[in-house]
Amino acid sequence: MSRTLDPFVIMAYRQFRRFLRTKARVVTSILNPIIWIAFFGLGWANAFNFPMAKAIFGGVDYLTFLTPGVTAMAVFTASFIGGVTVIWDKQFGFLKEVLVAPASRTGIILGRIFGDAVIAVLQGLAIMALSFAIAHNLNPYGILPALAYAFILALGFTSAGVALALKMTSMEGFQMVISLLMMPLIFLSGAFYPIKFMPGWMKWVAYINPLTYAVDGMRHYLSGVSTFNPLTDLAVLCIITAAFMALASRLFKKATID
């Protein structure tokens, strides 16, 4: 047990310290979602400021509807792009040292995933806290359940980002693939508008999008609006997260020194 725990704790701590040292990453990861809420959210909130608008968004104003989506987006983005640090470690030789270390590879990769997931959730918490100053109808008692969904989301997409990075050697290539995947996943998650208003084919894509269930679960607890049952959201998220974590662990075990 200690052989698994030690590398887990060390790698989780390393990821946390690494994040704090990159000031630009800290600032931009928080500013970007705030910009979405401030410019996109406030602008559309005024556009939807008429009596029938609340019926479109499940009985709440647009800012209340949007905030869980933007929070989930912030967690998702921070988690998915976290895999880029794997490529940095490849290029600077740290990954080679890790691979030859007499430590559990499972503990190493799970510690790395856990550390990045905690960082992503903390960013989401910061966005959520700031959102309460703008969206006044959010439920404060829903913060803890929403953070639980955010953490599962972060574990899943950190694992997906790590798995993708383990199969790539180019930082530019990784960023291009991530950019290609992130926008469709975000816009087809119901983060910005209800799924029920999507065209038929978009709805089917939304139903197989893991981010959809994180957004829906967080929105249920923060605003009382949801498309699915929150237990369904939780079950789907847990299954997908377990699959991504197993994939990342398997690929890391098979990783070799080039």
DRENMAR-425787 format. One record per residue (C-alpha): residue number from 1; residue in one letter; y, x, z. Coordinates in steps of 0.1 Angstrom, whole numbers, plus 5000, padded with zeros to 4 digits. Each point is the difference from the previous one (the first is absolute). Example, Ala and Ser with C-alpha at 12.3 -4.5 7.8 and 13.67 -1.06 7.14 Angstrom:
<1 "A" <4955 5123 5078>>
<2 "S" <5034 5014 4993>>
END
This chain:
<1 "M" <5000 5000 5000>>
<2 "S" <5024 5028 5009>>
<3 "R" <4994 5017 4966>>
<4 "T" <5011 4968 4983>>
<5 "L" <5029 4992 5023>>
<6 "D" <5017 5034 5000>>
<7 "P" <5007 5003 4962>>
<8 "F" <5009 4963 5000>>
<9 "V" <5027 5005 5026>>
<10 "I" <5013 5033 4985>>
<11 "M" <5003 4985 4965>>
<12 "A" <5017 4969 5012>>
<13 "Y" <5025 5020 5020>>
<14 "R" <5006 5023 4970>>
<15 "Q" <5008 4971 4977>>
<16 "F" <5024 4986 5026>>
<17 "R" <5018 5034 5004>>
<18 "R" <5001 5005 4963>>
<19 "F" <5017 4967 4994>>
<20 "L" <5027 5007 5027>>
<21 "R" <5008 5033 4984>>
<22 "T" <5008 4985 4966>>
<23 "K" <5033 4983 5009>>
<24 "A" <5006 4987 4964>>
<25 "R" <4967 4982 5001>>
<26 "V" <5008 4984 5034>>
<27 "V" <5034 4988 4988>>
<28 "T" <4989 4987 4965>>
<29 "S" <4969 4983 5013>>
<30 "I" <5022 4978 5023>>
<31 "L" <5031 4997 4977>>
<32 "N" <4980 4987 4970>>
<33 "P" <4987 4968 5016>>
<34 "I" <5034 4994 5016>>
<35 "I" <5016 5001 4966>>
<36 "W" <4975 4974 4988>>
<37 "I" <5008 4977 5029>>
<38 "A" <5037 5006 4999>>
<39 "F" <5007 4998 4962>>
<40 "F" <4970 4980 4987>>
<41 "G" <4994 4978 5030>>
<42 "L" <5036 4991 5009>>
<43 "G" <5008 4994 4963>>
<44 "W" <4972 4977 4994>>
<45 "A" <5005 4983 5034>>
<46 "N" <5033 4988 4988>>
<47 "A" <4985 4990 4967>>
<48 "F" <4975 4979 5018>>
<49 "N" <5025 4985 5025>>
<50 "F" <4995 4963 4991>>
<51 "P" <4981 4972 5018>>
<52 "M" <4968 5001 4978>>
<53 "A" <4996 5037 5001>>
<54 "K" <4981 5001 5033>>
<55 "A" <4973 4979 4984>>
<56 "I" <4994 5028 4975>>
<57 "F" <4994 5025 5028>>
<58 "G" <4978 4979 5022>>
<59 "G" <5028 4986 5022>>
<60 "V" <5019 5032 5008>>
<61 "D" <5030 5017 4986>>
<62 "Y" <4996 5028 4974>>
<63 "L" <5008 5029 5024>>
<64 "T" <4974 4988 5025>>
<65 "F" <4975 4997 4971>>
<66 "L" <5009 5034 4986>>
<67 "T" <5000 5021 5031>>
<68 "P" <4962 5002 5006>>
<69 "G" <4995 5008 4963>>
<70 "V" <5025 5029 5002>>
<71 "T" <4985 5013 5032>>
<72 "A" <4965 4999 4984>>
<73 "M" <5015 5017 4969>>
<74 "A" <5014 5028 5022>>
<75 "V" <4967 5006 5017>>
<76 "F" <4980 4998 4967>>
<77 "T" <5024 5025 4983>>
<78 "A" <5000 5025 5028>>
<79 "S" <4962 4998 5003>>
<80 "F" <4992 5003 4963>>
<81 "I" <5022 5029 4992>>
<82 "G" <4988 5018 5031>>
<83 "G" <4971 5014 4978>>
<84 "V" <5025 5024 4984>>
<85 "T" <4997 5022 5031>>
<86 "V" <4964 5006 4990>>
<87 "I" <5011 5015 4967>>
<88 "W" <5026 5021 5018>>
<89 "D" <4973 5014 5023>>
<90 "K" <4979 5007 4969>>
<91 "Q" <5028 5020 4984>>
<92 "F" <5010 5019 5031>>
<93 "G" <4964 5009 5011>>
<94 "F" <4999 4980 5032>>
<95 "L" <4973 4977 4987>>
<96 "K" <4977 5030 4993>>
<97 "E" <5004 5011 5036>>
<98 "V" <4991 4964 5012>>
<99 "L" <4969 4998 4978>>
<100 "V" <4986 5033 5013>>
<101 "A" <5008 4992 5036>>
<102 "P" <4970 4994 5024>>
<103 "A" <5011 4964 5007>>
<104 "S" <4989 4965 4990>>
<105 "R" <5014 4991 4966>>
<106 "T" <4998 4964 5010>>
<107 "G" <5022 5007 5031>>
<108 "I" <5024 5020 4979>>
<109 "I" <5006 4973 4973>>
<110 "L" <5000 4971 5024>>
<111 "G" <5026 5018 5022>>
<112 "R" <5022 5006 4970>>
<113 "I" <4997 4964 4989>>
<114 "F" <5007 4987 5036>>
<115 "G" <5031 5023 5003>>
<116 "D" <5015 4988 4967>>
<117 "A" <4992 4964 5008>>
<118 "V" <5018 5002 5034>>
<119 "I" <5030 5015 4983>>
<120 "A" <5000 4971 4974>>
<121 "V" <4998 4974 5027>>
<122 "L" <5029 5016 5020>>
<123 "Q" <5021 4998 4968>>
<124 "G" <4990 4963 4996>>
<125 "L" <5009 4994 5036>>
<126 "A" <5035 5015 4995>>
<127 "I" <5005 4977 4970>>
<128 "M" <4988 4970 5019>>
<129 "A" <5023 5007 5029>>
<130 "L" <5030 5003 4978>>
<131 "S" <4990 4969 4981>>
<132 "F" <5004 4979 5031>>
<133 "A" <5037 5007 4999>>
<134 "I" <5002 4984 4966>>
<135 "A" <4973 4974 4999>>
<136 "H" <5006 4979 5031>>
<137 "N" <4970 4976 4996>>
<138 "L" <4972 5026 5004>>
<139 "N" <4975 4995 5028>>
<140 "P" <5002 5030 5025>>
<141 "Y" <4966 4990 5015>>
<142 "G" <4985 5008 4966>>
<143 "I" <5010 5036 5000>>
<144 "L" <4968 5014 5016>>
<145 "P" <4976 4980 4978>>
<146 "A" <5020 5010 4970>>
<147 "L" <4998 5036 5010>>
<148 "A" <4962 4997 5003>>
<149 "Y" <4999 4988 4964>>
<150 "A" <5024 5028 4990>>
<151 "F" <4977 5026 5017>>
<152 "I" <4969 4988 4981>>
<153 "L" <5020 5000 4968>>
<154 "A" <5012 5036 5007>>
<155 "L" <4965 5012 5007>>
<156 "G" <4987 4985 4968>>
<157 "F" <5027 5013 4976>>
<158 "T" <5003 5034 5017>>
<159 "S" <4963 5003 4993>>
<160 "A" <5005 4989 4964>>
<161 "G" <5028 5025 4995>>
<162 "V" <4979 5028 5015>>
<163 "A" <4970 4991 4979>>
<164 "L" <5022 5001 4968>>
<165 "A" <5016 5033 5010>>
<166 "L" <4966 5016 5006>>
<167 "K" <4991 4993 4963>>
<168 "M" <5033 5014 4987>>
<169 "T" <5015 5034 4998>>
<170 "S" <5035 4993 4987>>
<171 "M" <5028 4987 5023>>
<172 "E" <5018 4986 4970>>
<173 "G" <4969 4982 4988>>
<174 "F" <4994 4985 5034>>
<175 "Q" <5035 4987 5002>>
<176 "M" <4998 4984 4966>>
<177 "V" <4968 4982 5008>>
<178 "I" <5014 4988 5033>>
<179 "S" <5032 4988 4984>>
<180 "L" <4979 4982 4974>>
<181 "L" <4979 4982 5026>>
<182 "M" <5026 4993 5027>>
<183 "M" <5024 4977 4982>>
<184 "P" <4974 4975 4987>>
<185 "L" <4983 4999 5034>>
<186 "I" <5033 4993 5018>>
<187 "F" <5013 4973 4976>>
<188 "L" <4966 4984 4998>>
<189 "S" <4996 4997 5038>>
<190 "G" <5023 4971 5007>>
<191 "A" <5024 5023 5017>>
<192 "F" <5031 4987 4981>>
<193 "Y" <4990 4966 4988>>
<194 "P" <4971 4975 5008>>
<195 "I" <4967 5005 4982>>
<196 "K" <4999 4963 4992>>
<197 "F" <5028 5004 4975>>
<198 "M" <4983 5028 4981>>
<199 "P" <4984 4994 4966>>
<200 "G" <4962 4994 5001>>
<201 "W" <4989 5035 4990>>
<202 "M" <5025 5015 5025>>
<203 "K" <4985 4979 5028>>
<204 "W" <4965 5014 4993>>
<205 "V" <5014 5036 5001>>
<206 "A" <5018 4992 5033>>
<207 "Y" <4967 4986 5015>>
<208 "I" <4983 5034 4994>>
<209 "N" <5030 5020 5012>>
<210 "P" <4994 5014 5035>>
<211 "L" <5037 5001 5008>>
<212 "T" <5001 4962 4995>>
<213 "Y" <4980 4994 5032>>
<214 "A" <5021 5024 5020>>
<215 "V" <5032 4983 4989>>
<216 "D" <4985 4965 5007>>
<217 "G" <4987 5009 5034>>
<218 "M" <5033 5016 5011>>
<219 "R" <5020 4971 4987>>
<220 "H" <4978 4975 5018>>
<221 "Y" <5008 5016 5034>>
<222 "L" <5037 5009 4993>>
<223 "S" <5011 4968 4982>>
<224 "G" <4972 4975 5004>>
<225 "V" <4995 4998 4962>>
<226 "S" <4967 5010 4983>>
<227 "T" <4979 4993 4970>>
<228 "F" <4966 5009 5015>>
<229 "N" <4985 4997 5034>>
<230 "P" <5010 5030 5021>>
<231 "L" <4964 5007 5009>>
<232 "T" <4992 5002 4963>>
<233 "D" <5029 5024 4995>>
<234 "L" <4986 5022 5029>>
<235 "A" <4964 4999 4987>>
<236 "V" <5010 5010 4964>>
<237 "L" <5023 5028 5013>>
<238 "C" <4973 5014 5023>>
<239 "I" <4973 5000 4973>>
<240 "I" <5023 5017 4975>>
<241 "T" <5013 5025 5025>>
<242 "A" <4964 5009 5011>>
<243 "A" <4991 5005 4963>>
<244 "F" <5030 5023 4993>>
<245 "M" <4994 5020 5032>>
<246 "A" <4963 5005 4991>>
<247 "L" <5010 5011 4965>>
<248 "A" <5026 5025 5013>>
<249 "S" <4975 5014 5025>>
<250 "R" <4972 5003 4974>>
<251 "L" <5023 5018 4975>>
<252 "F" <5013 5024 5027>>
<253 "K" <4964 5008 5010>>
<254 "K" <4993 5009 4964>>
<255 "A" <5032 5020 4994>>
<256 "T" <4996 5036 4991>>
<257 "I" <5023 5030 4999>>
<258 "D" <5012 5007 4964>>
END
